[in-house]
Amino acid sequence: MGLTTVPLAVAYKSPADPAGIAGTTRKMLGLGAAAAATVITPTGTGRVHSSVVGDVANATSAAGVNFRLKYGTGTPPANGDAETGTDCGALKQAIVQGTTSVQPFGLECYITGLSIGTQVWFDIAASATTSGTALVTAIDWFGEER
């Protein structure tokens, strides 16, 4: 009897910059529902490493952005939807110095126990720290089943 192997899932996306999130309540960016959707469907192990990099800014000087990587199954949230999904890593905060300043970021996490054949979306929940509009731009997302 021969060994049967299943190719593991890999996905890379660079979604368009989502609309900013106004206010201090975290909302979803809608990356999983974007034209270049940040989704992966496990095919063999149900273990996925997710990594996202980009820039954060705030339209208000000396304000910042709170943000966290999230994941889930089913219909991905749209830009501006209430925070949903499962936390994937710690809540991060970046303070930017001026309205034209950006700060690069990187988020990653490793998830186990995902269902084989079930699509998983990844997104970022973001908000302004104290005032203004949270902006998350220049996003590159990578998902890899391990």
PyMOL commands that set and color helices and strands:
alter all, ss='L'
color gray80, all
select helices_A, chain A and resi 31-33
alter helices_A, ss='H'
color red, helices_A
select strands_A, chain A and resi 10-13+21-22+27-28+39-40+48-58+64-73+86-87+92-95+103-111+120-128+133-145
alter strands_A, ss='S'
color yellow, strands_A
deselect
rebuild
show_as cartoon
